[in-house]
Amino acid sequence: MPQTKRTADTDLVTRLTGAGEEAMQRLTGMPGGKALVDTAQSLRERLDELAARLRTIDPLEKRVTALEHRLTALEKKAKPAARRKPAAKKPAAKG
């Protein structure tokens, strides 16, 4: 029976995973390899943390943009001109 694409993909992923694990074992066996693996793992963790922080910035950036638009709209509104009171009429001079 021929393999389906999904099964073939799964087999490929399984093979790559196995090859990766084997490569990691070989690398840790080399002088200085353990330190390299530890550094790579630390870098991965830091990148994951950075990505999480960046995801929290996006909503804040959207809120700031919305506030900037509101502020601009408020600043554009013309202030109503102060109405002048009509000058008081001077009483007519008698006489």
Backbone torsions as a table, in degrees:
resi	resn	phi	psi	omega
1	MET	NA	131.2	-178.7
2	PRO	-72.1	148.5	179.5
3	GLN	-75.2	144.6	174.5
4	THR	-80.1	164.6	179.9
5	LYS	-60.2	-41.9	-179.0
6	ARG	-60.6	-43.0	179.7
7	THR	-65.9	-40.8	179.3
8	ALA	-64.1	-41.1	177.8
9	ASP	-63.2	-42.0	-179.9
10	THR	-63.7	-41.8	178.7
11	ASP	-63.1	-40.4	179.1
12	LEU	-63.4	-45.4	179.1
13	VAL	-62.5	-41.9	178.7
14	THR	-62.0	-42.8	179.1
15	ARG	-64.8	-42.1	179.6
16	LEU	-65.8	-39.3	178.5
17	THR	-62.5	-45.7	178.7
18	GLY	-61.5	-42.5	179.6
19	ALA	-65.1	-38.5	179.0
20	GLY	-65.4	-41.7	178.7
21	GLU	-64.4	-41.6	178.9
22	GLU	-63.8	-41.3	179.1
23	ALA	-63.9	-40.0	179.4
24	MET	-64.3	-40.8	178.5
25	GLN	-63.7	-41.6	178.3
26	ARG	-65.1	-41.2	-178.0
27	LEU	-64.8	-41.2	-179.9
28	THR	-69.4	-22.1	178.4
29	GLY	-77.5	-17.3	-179.3
30	MET	-80.6	153.7	176.4
31	PRO	-62.2	127.9	179.9
32	GLY	80.3	-4.9	-178.8
33	GLY	-67.5	-37.9	179.7
34	LYS	-62.0	-42.9	179.4
35	ALA	-64.2	-38.2	178.9
36	LEU	-64.8	-44.4	179.0
37	VAL	-63.6	-43.4	178.9
38	ASP	-62.5	-41.5	179.0
39	THR	-64.7	-42.2	178.9
40	ALA	-63.7	-41.1	178.7
41	GLN	-64.7	-41.8	178.7
42	SER	-63.0	-41.8	178.2
43	LEU	-62.0	-42.4	178.8
44	ARG	-60.7	-45.0	179.8
45	GLU	-63.2	-40.8	179.1
46	ARG	-65.6	-40.3	178.0
47	LEU	-65.5	-38.5	176.6
48	ASP	-62.3	-42.2	178.8
49	GLU	-64.4	-42.5	178.8
50	LEU	-63.4	-42.1	178.6
51	ALA	-62.1	-40.0	178.6
52	ALA	-64.5	-40.8	178.2
53	ARG	-65.1	-40.1	179.6
54	LEU	-65.0	-34.9	177.5
55	ARG	-65.2	-30.5	179.2
56	THR	-77.7	-21.0	-179.7
57	ILE	-75.3	-33.6	-175.7
58	ASP	-56.8	-48.7	177.6
59	PRO	-62.9	-36.2	178.4
60	LEU	-64.8	-39.6	179.0
61	GLU	-63.5	-39.4	177.9
62	LYS	-64.5	-41.0	179.4
63	ARG	-64.9	-41.8	179.2
64	VAL	-62.8	-42.8	179.0
65	THR	-61.3	-43.5	179.0
66	ALA	-63.0	-41.4	178.6
67	LEU	-65.3	-38.0	177.5
68	GLU	-62.9	-40.4	178.9
69	HIS	-65.3	-41.9	178.7
70	ARG	-63.1	-42.6	-179.6
71	LEU	-64.1	-42.7	178.4
72	THR	-60.9	-42.9	179.2
73	ALA	-63.3	-40.2	179.3
74	LEU	-67.2	-38.4	-179.8
75	GLU	-69.7	-29.4	-178.9
76	LYS	-75.5	-24.3	179.9
77	LYS	-61.7	127.4	-179.4
78	ALA	-72.7	139.2	176.6
79	LYS	-74.0	136.2	179.6
80	PRO	-64.2	136.4	-179.2
81	ALA	-67.7	138.3	179.1
82	ALA	-68.9	132.0	180.0
83	ARG	-81.0	136.5	176.9
84	ARG	-86.5	141.0	175.9
85	LYS	-79.0	138.5	178.0
86	PRO	-61.8	142.5	-179.3
87	ALA	-61.4	139.4	179.4
88	ALA	-67.0	136.7	179.9
89	LYS	-73.2	136.4	178.0
90	LYS	-81.2	138.9	178.3
91	PRO	-63.3	141.8	178.8
92	ALA	-65.2	138.8	-179.4
93	ALA	-72.9	133.2	179.8
94	LYS	-93.8	138.8	171.3
95	GLY	107.1	NA	NA
